[in-house]
């Protein structure tokens, strides 16, 4: 793991991954959008509004996935003081917060025509909203301290405490049998969703994941370069 | 044994622990301490609700458990930002960190002191506020039990936030941003228990979950607080 603690080595690796991420993103996004809008049937009950799902569900998956990345990076930074892990958390958090906001907004827009309400305080929605707040807290604590290392470690502690929310989100639809439907894709007995809809869903999920990889690597490189710059500036000032 | 003040100091671990607790409780109730402040906030903020939503007894009875719990939570929150900050600023936290208790023990002592000095008075006065809010007669017992079982989680979770923001100037707003999302489960279980009793349903299950939340907070609270404090002491 400490092989990638060297920023130059990380940059080289990132440069090798980036073109592939772009390629996968372009291909899966174009094909996914085609499938979502034209290549899949409208739902028997929901009509055309079911197409919101192809954005909503991958965004919600990414919201949780990004938090896992932040938490994993926080753990790595906390246990091994890995110098790049702290930047990985910082890079992933705003992406996760954006996906969480996207999931909440598309969920509200989808809820209005199908459930008749933009918002209901059911377990899934409330816990995702809490996830959004956790992202905000994580980003706020990064900004609150002058010393970056301390800020990063404080944010890591918060991220690790917040991990407790992830299983709550995952199982909320089973614990509180309220408005939001239970899982229909990742189930032990196989997906209960039609294959016509599963394909565009997976295409969009791949596109979102590729988008994450792309932005994440760019943000990591940005952070590394920013740190280099501040070190250079410091050495210039102190001679 | 002499009667000099120094010799009465107990240097065993429990002696140090309760020494810190006693000191913090005294500070909280001295001039400018947080004890009276939180208590007055609790009283005033709850009395705002009948003005805000109207004085109809049924409406007040329906929202009473939630209002009392939310305001107790906020009263706890406003008293938290000084939990470690005063000791951090005047350097006594550095001293405490060197004590044989370790930072985790110190954090546990300070959390206990916070609960006893600031939160317990809120619990004691809550039946009066229940009366003001027209709480159903049968729900007083559960309200008290839920506060006794659940508020330790507020102090414990809040301590983590207070420790993370100890070196942040004007950390109060940041503290609430960090801590409030983590308070949500406690609030849900607590109000669930009181609402269950008000609706003549057995509140054992939400109370048990509330107790579980407090116990979990007890396991991680002092440890995480100590880790966070160590950051600022480095």
Interface residues (C-beta under 8 A of the other chain):
Chain A: X126 X130 X133 X134 X136 X137 X140 X141 X144 X145 X150 X153 X154 X157 X158 X161 X162 X164 X165 X168
Chain B: X160 X164 X165 X167 X168 X171 X174 X177 X178 X180 X181 X182 X184 X185 X216 X220 X224 X227 X228 X231 X232 X234
